[in-house]
């Protein structure tokens, strides 16, 4: 069932709050991968606040849906969501990435409640997600598996090995998202190693492909519901997003792949988020190289 106008309004408000939380944690940590956390914030919000069947009070509930953050450097974003959902006390995030904190820059599933897979080495997450999806089939369980990939991560050969296997095994309870913000640590994806035609590549590997504005909750919701209804093939949702979405001075700036902010910049960032940031959706990146 399509998201209602009221549901979309609530998700938009929640995404704003979560983006502000990400800014706070970046300050407390002394720096974080904030650009890519902000770009995937709306997809995470849609999943965790509407579609995922999970129980924060029972994080190991056997019948829960699984989520794998393959772009593990986005742990800043996921940790803010998990804290807000009640998996653990938000106060713990004040020690994010500090000495002896359970929260490293890449989240450890053995230390952080609600994390289904320890990730960080790019390219591994989709394989793990496929294994989880197949596990549900073998155990005759109905839970679904979702995996978030970075677009730069799609340069990794292991992503395509997993994609080929998922299609072969008709893993239709597996849904992958590509956070297509067009940027990676060294610059624009199309300058470093061109991904296009990305949708056609996934199609050629036997996946059902949906392309959406990754900041439009109606489109995100429609794509997730379409994936849930698909039989006989896995689904990939290519989400056109903006790096640093919501913070005007970070948007579409590769230098904010990882960055540090002080209290003054944090105040400006949160003011931008609450004002609506970039009023548009997922804009195309600037042309040319980036550093």
Residue frames relative to the residue before (quaternion, step in Angstrom):
aa qw qx qy qz dx dy dz
X 1.0000 0.0000 0.0000 0.0000 0.00 0.00 0.00
X 0.4929 -0.6775 0.4482 0.3116 3.63 -0.74 0.98
X 0.5645 -0.5872 0.4545 0.3605 3.54 -1.15 0.63
X 0.4129 -0.6970 0.5285 0.2537 3.55 -1.01 0.82
X 0.6701 -0.4854 0.3683 0.4239 3.58 -1.27 0.29
X 0.6578 0.5067 -0.3098 0.4632 3.58 1.01 -0.78
X 0.6360 0.5161 -0.3278 0.4708 3.59 1.00 -0.77
X 0.6465 0.5113 -0.3182 0.4684 3.58 0.98 -0.82
X 0.6320 0.5308 -0.3353 0.4544 3.58 0.96 -0.83
X 0.6711 0.4941 -0.3011 0.4635 3.59 0.93 -0.87
X 0.6507 0.5054 -0.3175 0.4694 3.59 1.00 -0.78
X 0.6311 0.5258 -0.3366 0.4603 3.60 0.99 -0.75
X 0.6585 0.4994 -0.3062 0.4724 3.58 0.97 -0.85
X 0.6501 0.5082 -0.3177 0.4671 3.57 0.98 -0.81
X 0.6454 0.5177 -0.3256 0.4576 3.60 0.95 -0.80
X 0.6112 0.5353 -0.3474 0.4682 3.60 1.04 -0.70
X 0.6661 0.5023 -0.3042 0.4599 3.56 0.87 -0.95
X 0.6705 0.5048 -0.3021 0.4520 3.57 0.90 -0.91
X 0.6261 0.5213 -0.3439 0.4669 3.59 1.02 -0.70
X 0.6334 0.5091 -0.3302 0.4802 3.59 1.02 -0.73
X 0.6187 0.5327 -0.3389 0.4675 3.57 1.04 -0.74
X 0.6418 0.5285 -0.3241 0.4513 3.59 0.97 -0.82
X 0.6196 0.5290 -0.3359 0.4726 3.56 1.05 -0.74
X 0.6559 0.5166 -0.3135 0.4523 3.59 0.89 -0.91
X 0.6800 0.4899 -0.2981 0.4568 3.57 0.86 -0.94
X 0.6047 0.5519 -0.3534 0.4526 3.58 1.07 -0.68
X 0.6347 0.5099 -0.3205 0.4842 3.58 1.03 -0.76
X 0.6862 0.4941 -0.2900 0.4481 3.59 0.80 -1.00
X 0.7041 0.4750 -0.2651 0.4564 3.58 1.01 -0.82
X 0.4512 -0.6767 0.4616 0.3541 3.57 1.18 -0.49
X 0.7732 -0.1984 0.1154 0.5912 3.56 1.31 0.12
X 0.0928 0.7929 -0.5964 0.0838 3.59 -1.13 0.60
X 0.5712 -0.5536 0.4701 0.3825 3.54 -1.35 0.16
X 0.0020 -0.8708 0.4907 -0.0286 3.53 0.49 1.21
X 0.6112 0.5929 -0.3669 0.3746 3.62 0.95 -0.75
X 0.7428 0.4034 -0.2193 0.4872 3.56 0.83 -1.00
X 0.5790 0.5466 -0.3835 0.4679 3.58 1.23 -0.32
X 0.6581 0.5013 -0.3034 0.4728 3.56 0.99 -0.82
X 0.6641 0.5284 -0.3236 0.4184 3.59 0.96 -0.78
X 0.7429 0.3807 -0.2329 0.4990 3.60 1.05 -0.62
X 0.3787 0.7774 -0.4523 0.2183 3.60 1.27 -0.05
X 0.6788 0.5017 -0.3133 0.4352 3.61 0.90 -0.80
X 0.6343 0.5088 -0.3342 0.4764 3.58 1.02 -0.71
X 0.6438 0.5093 -0.3247 0.4699 3.59 0.94 -0.86
X 0.6417 0.5303 -0.3235 0.4499 3.58 0.98 -0.84
X 0.6552 0.5077 -0.3145 0.4627 3.58 0.89 -0.91
X 0.6703 0.5057 -0.3045 0.4497 3.57 0.90 -0.90
X 0.7911 0.3876 -0.1966 0.4305 3.55 0.53 -1.22
X 0.7555 0.3709 -0.2173 0.4944 3.59 1.11 -0.47
X 0.7841 0.2575 -0.1941 0.5303 3.58 1.22 0.19
X 0.8338 0.3071 -0.1308 0.4397 3.59 0.71 -0.99
X 0.6620 0.5193 -0.3363 0.4231 3.62 0.90 -0.73
X 0.2814 -0.7163 0.6145 0.1735 3.55 -1.04 0.87
X 0.2537 0.7557 -0.5550 0.2378 3.57 -0.14 1.31
X 0.2207 -0.7437 0.6142 0.1451 3.53 -1.35 0.30
X 0.3090 -0.7861 0.5024 0.1849 3.62 -0.13 1.22
X 0.6594 0.5009 -0.3098 0.4672 3.57 1.08 -0.66
X 0.7493 0.2167 -0.1338 0.6113 3.58 1.31 -0.29
X 0.1053 -0.8728 0.4707 0.0745 3.61 0.58 1.14
X 0.7247 0.4026 -0.2463 0.5021 3.59 1.16 -0.49
X 0.1984 0.7939 -0.5405 0.1952 3.58 1.20 0.49
X 0.4505 -0.7446 0.4129 0.2688 3.63 -0.45 1.15
X 0.7383 0.4351 -0.2371 0.4575 3.60 1.02 -0.72
X 0.4030 0.7340 -0.4672 0.2837 3.59 1.24 0.17
X 0.5080 -0.5642 0.5345 0.3714 3.54 -1.31 0.31
X 0.3315 -0.7383 0.5541 0.1949 3.57 -1.18 0.58
X 0.0817 -0.7697 0.6303 0.0599 3.55 -1.19 0.65
X 0.1009 -0.7845 0.6114 0.0213 3.56 -0.86 1.04
X 0.2187 -0.7583 0.6033 0.1144 3.56 -0.73 1.11
X 0.1851 -0.8224 0.5287 0.0991 3.55 0.13 1.28
X 0.6652 0.3986 -0.2921 0.5598 3.61 1.08 -0.67
X 0.1559 -0.8811 0.4405 0.0723 3.51 0.58 1.29
X 0.5695 0.5955 -0.3904 0.4105 3.58 1.18 -0.40
X 0.5964 0.5537 -0.3659 0.4514 3.59 1.28 -0.11
X 0.2646 0.8064 -0.4907 0.1975 3.57 1.22 0.41
X 0.5198 0.6169 -0.4095 0.4261 3.57 1.19 -0.47
X 0.7062 0.4683 -0.2671 0.4589 3.58 0.80 -1.01
X 0.6822 0.4879 -0.2966 0.4568 3.57 0.86 -0.93
X 0.6481 0.5258 -0.3363 0.4363 3.61 0.92 -0.80
X 0.6342 0.5205 -0.3360 0.4625 3.60 1.04 -0.70
X 0.6355 0.5165 -0.3225 0.4747 3.58 1.04 -0.76
X 0.6827 0.4973 -0.2951 0.4467 3.59 0.81 -0.98
X 0.6384 0.5137 -0.3275 0.4704 3.58 1.02 -0.78
X 0.6754 0.4971 -0.2963 0.4571 3.56 0.90 -0.92
X 0.6617 0.5013 -0.3013 0.4691 3.59 1.10 -0.65
X 0.5584 -0.6505 0.3681 0.3599 3.58 1.25 -0.21
X 0.3521 0.7335 -0.5094 0.2802 3.59 1.15 0.41
X 0.7824 -0.0601 0.0542 0.6175 3.57 1.15 -0.64
X 0.6699 -0.5123 0.3670 0.3926 3.55 -1.31 0.34
X 0.5017 -0.6713 0.4615 0.2909 3.59 -0.83 0.99
X 0.5721 0.6151 -0.3797 0.3874 3.59 1.09 -0.64
X 0.5814 0.6006 -0.3725 0.4031 3.58 1.13 -0.58
X 0.6078 0.5850 -0.3563 0.4018 3.59 1.13 -0.57
X 0.5306 0.6218 -0.4147 0.3998 3.59 1.22 -0.25
X 0.7001 0.4099 -0.2532 0.5270 3.57 1.30 -0.31
X 0.2593 0.8037 -0.5039 0.1816 3.60 1.26 0.27
X 0.8599 0.0316 -0.0938 0.5007 3.54 -0.86 1.17
X 0.4521 0.6527 -0.4781 0.3755 3.61 1.18 0.45
X 0.6816 -0.4688 0.3695 0.4232 3.55 -1.30 0.30
X 0.8488 0.0993 -0.1433 0.4991 3.56 -0.89 1.10
X 0.4430 0.6588 -0.4842 0.3677 3.61 1.20 0.25
X 0.4928 -0.6450 0.4814 0.3306 3.63 -1.06 0.59
X 0.6744 0.4923 -0.2811 0.4730 3.57 1.25 -0.38
X 0.0899 -0.7644 0.6378 0.0294 3.53 -0.43 1.23
X 0.6931 -0.4474 0.3310 0.4581 3.57 -1.25 0.10
X 0.7154 0.2361 -0.1712 0.6350 3.56 1.25 -0.58
X 0.4084 -0.7721 0.4315 0.2256 3.57 -0.53 1.17
X 0.3105 -0.7488 0.5703 0.1331 3.52 -1.03 0.99
X 0.4128 -0.7445 0.4745 0.2242 3.57 -0.61 1.13
X 0.6338 0.5225 -0.3303 0.4650 3.59 1.22 -0.35
X 0.7488 0.3900 -0.2007 0.4970 3.57 1.25 -0.32
X 0.7616 0.3349 -0.1690 0.5284 3.59 1.11 -0.62
X 0.4163 -0.7188 0.5056 0.2329 3.57 -0.63 1.16
X 0.7863 0.3267 -0.2500 0.4611 3.55 -0.98 0.88
X 0.6088 0.5320 -0.3597 0.4658 3.59 1.26 -0.14
X 0.2870 -0.8100 0.4940 0.1325 3.58 -0.49 1.20
X 0.8063 0.0721 -0.0300 0.5863 3.61 1.15 -0.42
X 0.3792 -0.6863 0.5702 0.2452 3.56 -1.02 0.84
X 0.0356 0.8155 -0.5733 0.0704 3.57 -0.66 1.09
X 0.2159 0.7685 -0.5817 0.1566 3.54 -1.27 0.24
X 0.6652 0.3977 -0.2780 0.5675 3.56 1.05 -0.76
X 0.3686 -0.7863 0.4460 0.2167 3.54 -0.20 1.29
X 0.7318 0.4136 -0.3253 0.4331 3.52 -1.10 0.84
X 0.6409 0.5656 -0.3257 0.4040 3.59 1.22 -0.31
X 0.5966 0.6565 -0.3540 0.2964 3.56 1.06 -0.76
X 0.6592 0.5154 -0.3316 0.4357 3.59 0.90 -0.82
X 0.6160 0.5329 -0.3503 0.4623 3.60 1.04 -0.67
X 0.6628 0.4919 -0.3095 0.4721 3.58 0.94 -0.86
X 0.6456 0.5209 -0.3195 0.4580 3.57 0.99 -0.82
X 0.6217 0.5248 -0.3399 0.4717 3.58 1.03 -0.74
X 0.6406 0.5250 -0.3280 0.4544 3.58 0.96 -0.83
X 0.6462 0.5112 -0.3174 0.4694 3.58 1.01 -0.80
X 0.6442 0.5261 -0.3147 0.4575 3.55 0.99 -0.85
X 0.6699 0.4805 -0.2924 0.4847 3.55 0.96 -0.87
X 0.5975 0.5720 -0.3511 0.4389 3.57 1.11 -0.67
X 0.6270 0.5241 -0.3321 0.4711 3.57 1.02 -0.79
X 0.6469 0.5228 -0.3219 0.4524 3.58 0.96 -0.86
X 0.6970 0.4817 -0.2884 0.4460 3.58 0.80 -0.99
X 0.7153 0.4217 -0.2427 0.5016 3.57 1.12 -0.67
X 0.3898 -0.7441 0.4526 0.2992 3.56 1.37 0.05
X 0.3899 0.6953 -0.4865 0.3576 3.52 0.97 1.04
X 0.4480 -0.7312 0.4644 0.2213 3.57 -1.15 0.64
X 0.4830 0.6899 -0.4535 0.2918 3.60 1.17 -0.11
X 0.3701 -0.7340 0.5442 0.1678 3.50 -1.25 0.71
X 0.2678 -0.7500 0.5844 0.1556 3.56 -1.25 0.46
X 0.1033 -0.7814 0.6152 0.0162 3.53 -0.97 1.00
X 0.0784 -0.8047 0.5884 0.0003 3.57 -1.00 0.84
X 0.2092 -0.7777 0.5845 0.0992 3.57 -0.89 1.00
X 0.1045 -0.7933 0.5997 0.0099 3.55 -0.70 1.19
X 0.3792 -0.6588 0.5856 0.2816 3.53 -1.23 0.46
X 0.5401 -0.6190 0.4293 0.3753 3.60 -1.07 0.50
X 0.6195 0.5210 -0.3493 0.4719 3.61 1.02 -0.67
X 0.5958 0.5805 -0.3451 0.4347 3.55 1.14 -0.67
X 0.6153 0.5751 -0.3450 0.4143 3.57 1.12 -0.59
X 0.4830 0.6152 -0.4518 0.4290 3.58 1.27 0.23
X 0.5955 0.6018 -0.3514 0.3998 3.58 1.23 -0.46
X 0.4874 -0.6928 0.4538 0.2767 3.57 -0.83 0.96
X 0.6173 0.5699 -0.3525 0.4122 3.58 1.07 -0.68
X 0.5461 0.5879 -0.4030 0.4402 3.61 1.19 -0.44
X 0.7270 0.4403 -0.2469 0.4655 3.55 0.86 -0.96
X 0.5630 0.5479 -0.3949 0.4763 3.61 1.16 -0.39
X 0.6692 0.4823 -0.2953 0.4821 3.57 0.94 -0.88
X 0.6274 0.5396 -0.3361 0.4497 3.57 1.01 -0.78
X 0.6535 0.5116 -0.3076 0.4654 3.56 0.97 -0.87
X 0.6733 0.4958 -0.2958 0.4619 3.57 0.94 -0.91
X 0.6425 0.5374 -0.3288 0.4361 3.60 0.95 -0.87
X 0.6512 0.4988 -0.3098 0.4808 3.56 1.02 -0.77
X 0.6438 0.5403 -0.3216 0.4361 3.57 0.92 -0.93
X 0.7564 0.3758 -0.1972 0.4977 3.56 0.95 -0.91
X 0.3905 -0.7582 0.4528 0.2600 3.57 1.33 0.23
X 0.1581 0.8300 -0.5108 0.1585 3.54 0.93 1.02
X 0.0055 -0.8717 0.4895 -0.0217 3.55 0.48 1.22
X 0.6098 0.5044 -0.3847 0.4752 3.61 1.23 0.12
X 0.5790 0.5581 -0.3650 0.4691 3.56 1.32 0.23
X 0.0026 -0.7739 0.6330 -0.0191 3.56 -0.90 1.00
X 0.1355 -0.7795 0.6086 0.0606 3.55 -0.84 1.02
X 0.1845 -0.7334 0.6416 0.1284 3.54 -1.22 0.62
X 0.1571 -0.7365 0.6442 0.1337 3.56 -1.13 0.66
X 0.2912 -0.7418 0.5830 0.1583 3.55 -0.68 1.16
X 0.0639 -0.8541 0.5159 -0.0168 3.56 0.25 1.34
X 0.1297 0.8091 -0.5585 0.1294 3.56 0.36 1.27
X 0.4818 -0.7350 0.3780 0.2911 3.57 1.37 0.25
X 0.7156 0.4014 -0.2544 0.5120 3.60 1.23 0.22
X 0.0783 -0.7555 0.6479 0.0569 3.51 -1.26 0.59
X 0.7818 -0.3842 0.1883 0.4535 3.57 -1.23 0.11
X 0.7684 0.3905 -0.1978 0.4668 3.61 1.00 -0.76
X 0.7858 -0.2448 0.1684 0.5424 3.60 1.21 -0.07
X 0.7590 -0.3229 0.2703 0.4966 3.55 -1.19 -0.57
X 0.5499 -0.6323 0.4265 0.3405 3.57 -0.94 0.86
X 0.6864 0.4967 -0.3011 0.4377 3.58 0.94 -0.81
X 0.6302 0.4924 -0.3402 0.4945 3.60 1.26 -0.25
X 0.6898 0.4860 -0.2814 0.4569 3.58 0.98 -0.85
X 0.7270 -0.2487 0.1786 0.6146 3.57 0.88 -1.02
X 0.3879 -0.7778 0.4447 0.2161 3.52 -0.24 1.31
X 0.2738 -0.7738 0.5573 0.1249 3.54 -0.97 0.98
X 0.6151 0.5812 -0.3536 0.3986 3.56 1.11 -0.57
X 0.5689 -0.1885 -0.7999 -0.0320 1.52 -2.13 1.37
X 0.3079 -0.8136 0.4641 0.1670 3.59 -0.14 1.31
X 0.6592 0.5116 -0.3251 0.4451 3.60 0.87 -0.88
X 0.6629 0.5129 -0.3060 0.4514 3.56 0.95 -0.88
X 0.6143 0.5474 -0.3521 0.4462 3.59 1.09 -0.66
X 0.6667 0.4816 -0.3053 0.4799 3.58 0.90 -0.87
X 0.6199 0.5365 -0.3409 0.4601 3.57 1.03 -0.75
X 0.6571 0.5194 -0.3044 0.4537 3.56 0.95 -0.89
X 0.6761 0.4670 -0.2875 0.4921 3.58 1.17 -0.55
X 0.6229 -0.6149 0.3150 0.3671 3.58 1.26 0.26
X 0.5075 0.6494 -0.4188 0.3813 3.58 1.24 0.35
X 0.4338 -0.5985 0.5875 0.3294 3.52 -1.30 0.40
X 0.1495 -0.8249 0.5443 0.0301 3.58 -0.69 1.08
X 0.0044 -0.7652 0.6437 -0.0073 3.53 -0.99 0.91
X 0.1551 -0.7776 0.6048 0.0735 3.57 -0.97 0.89
X 0.0273 0.8152 -0.5739 0.0732 3.57 -0.78 1.05
X 0.5118 -0.5283 0.5548 0.3888 3.48 -1.41 0.12
X 0.3348 -0.8003 0.4704 0.1617 3.57 -0.42 1.22
X 0.6706 0.4264 -0.3148 0.5190 3.58 1.28 0.24
X 0.5959 0.5318 -0.3550 0.4858 3.57 1.31 0.24
X 0.3444 -0.7911 0.4660 0.1958 3.57 -0.26 1.28
X 0.6008 0.5543 -0.3700 0.4415 3.60 1.03 -0.63
X 0.6855 0.4700 -0.2833 0.4784 3.58 0.91 -0.90
X 0.6310 0.5281 -0.3348 0.4591 3.59 0.97 -0.83
X 0.6779 0.5024 -0.2915 0.4506 3.56 0.87 -0.97
X 0.6469 0.5196 -0.3188 0.4582 3.57 0.92 -0.88
X 0.6670 0.5026 -0.3042 0.4582 3.58 0.98 -0.85
X 0.6481 0.5055 -0.3245 0.4681 3.61 0.94 -0.81
X 0.6715 0.4863 -0.3039 0.4692 3.58 0.92 -0.85
X 0.6158 0.5332 -0.3386 0.4711 3.56 1.12 -0.63
X 0.6390 0.5174 -0.3176 0.4724 3.57 1.04 -0.81
X 0.6533 0.5241 -0.3141 0.4472 3.58 0.97 -0.83
X 0.7038 0.4568 -0.2585 0.4787 3.57 1.14 -0.61
X 0.5583 0.6293 -0.3817 0.3829 3.59 1.25 -0.30
X 0.1114 -0.7885 0.6035 0.0409 3.56 -0.97 0.89
X 0.8107 0.3341 -0.2271 0.4238 3.52 -1.14 0.71
X 0.7915 0.1389 -0.0962 0.5874 3.60 1.23 -0.03
X 0.4851 -0.6276 0.5083 0.3352 3.60 -1.16 0.51
X 0.3057 -0.7445 0.5666 0.1767 3.56 -1.25 0.42
X 0.1077 -0.7473 0.6495 0.0900 3.54 -1.14 0.73
X 0.1728 -0.7640 0.6166 0.0788 3.54 -0.97 0.94
X 0.1851 -0.7830 0.5880 0.0832 3.56 -0.44 1.23
X 0.1404 -0.8239 0.5487 0.0190 3.54 -0.42 1.30
X 0.2551 -0.7563 0.5853 0.1427 3.57 -0.49 1.19
X 0.0563 0.8254 -0.5496 0.1159 3.56 -0.43 1.26
X 0.3888 -0.6847 0.5651 0.2464 3.52 -1.38 0.12
X 0.4515 -0.6660 0.5236 0.2799 3.57 -0.79 1.01
X 0.8304 0.1740 -0.1389 0.5107 3.58 -0.89 0.93
X 0.2079 0.8396 -0.4886 0.1145 3.58 1.26 0.32
X 0.7741 0.3429 -0.2807 0.4522 3.54 -0.96 0.99
X 0.7227 0.3388 -0.2162 0.5623 3.58 1.18 -0.54
X 0.4163 -0.7767 0.4009 0.2505 3.55 -0.20 1.28
X 0.7338 0.4217 -0.2661 0.4614 3.60 0.91 -0.78
X 0.6527 0.4822 -0.3210 0.4882 3.60 1.29 0.01
X 0.5530 0.6684 -0.3934 0.3044 3.58 1.07 -0.64
X 0.8611 0.0235 -0.0712 0.5029 3.54 -0.97 1.06
X 0.5224 0.5965 -0.4237 0.4379 3.56 1.12 0.75
X 0.3698 -0.7658 0.4782 0.2193 3.58 -0.39 1.20
X 0.5890 0.5987 -0.3809 0.3866 3.61 1.09 -0.54
X 0.6683 0.4772 -0.3042 0.4827 3.59 1.24 -0.28
X 0.2402 0.7369 -0.5709 0.2707 3.57 1.13 0.65
X 0.7426 -0.0478 0.0419 0.6667 3.53 1.06 -0.89
X 0.1732 0.8057 -0.5520 0.1268 3.56 -0.88 0.84
X 0.3426 -0.6975 0.5921 0.2131 3.49 -1.38 0.35
X 0.0577 -0.7887 0.6111 0.0342 3.56 -1.11 0.68
X 0.3354 -0.7177 0.5712 0.2149 3.54 -1.15 0.67
X 0.7439 -0.4190 0.2684 0.4462 3.57 -1.28 0.06
X 0.6307 0.5370 -0.3435 0.4425 3.60 1.03 -0.68
X 0.6780 0.4653 -0.2859 0.4921 3.58 0.92 -0.91
X 0.6111 0.5564 -0.3503 0.4408 3.56 1.06 -0.71
X 0.6417 0.5169 -0.3245 0.4644 3.58 0.97 -0.82
X 0.6532 0.5004 -0.3121 0.4749 3.58 0.99 -0.81
X 0.6443 0.5303 -0.3211 0.4479 3.57 0.99 -0.86
X 0.6983 0.4635 -0.2842 0.4655 3.59 0.85 -0.92
X 0.6031 0.5395 -0.3602 0.4643 3.58 1.09 -0.60
X 0.6429 0.5164 -0.3143 0.4704 3.58 1.03 -0.80
X 0.6410 0.5276 -0.3194 0.4569 3.57 0.95 -0.89
X 0.7201 0.4510 -0.2626 0.4573 3.58 0.79 -0.99
X 0.6370 0.5089 -0.3252 0.4791 3.57 1.22 -0.43
X 0.6331 -0.5567 0.3193 0.4328 3.56 1.27 -0.15
X 0.3591 -0.7520 0.4913 0.2533 3.58 1.28 -0.07
X 0.7763 -0.1960 0.2212 0.5568 3.54 -0.99 -0.92
X 0.3962 -0.7571 0.4684 0.2246 3.58 -0.50 1.17
X 0.6507 0.5180 -0.3228 0.4518 3.57 1.16 -0.44
X 0.6009 -0.5422 0.4377 0.3917 3.53 -1.33 -0.11
X 0.7980 -0.2407 0.2086 0.5117 3.52 -0.98 -0.88
X 0.1675 -0.8133 0.5532 0.0667 3.55 -0.31 1.26
X 0.5373 -0.5897 0.4859 0.3570 3.53 -1.24 0.45
X 0.5117 -0.6563 0.4521 0.3211 3.61 -1.01 0.71
X 0.6088 -0.5266 0.4347 0.4039 3.53 -1.27 0.33
X 0.4635 -0.6724 0.4945 0.2974 3.56 -1.09 0.62
X 0.6585 0.5107 -0.3748 0.4063 3.51 -1.27 0.36
X 0.6727 -0.5107 0.3649 0.3918 3.54 -1.33 0.16
X 0.1638 -0.7531 0.6265 0.1161 3.52 -1.32 0.25
X 0.2296 -0.7812 0.5673 0.1234 3.54 -1.16 0.53
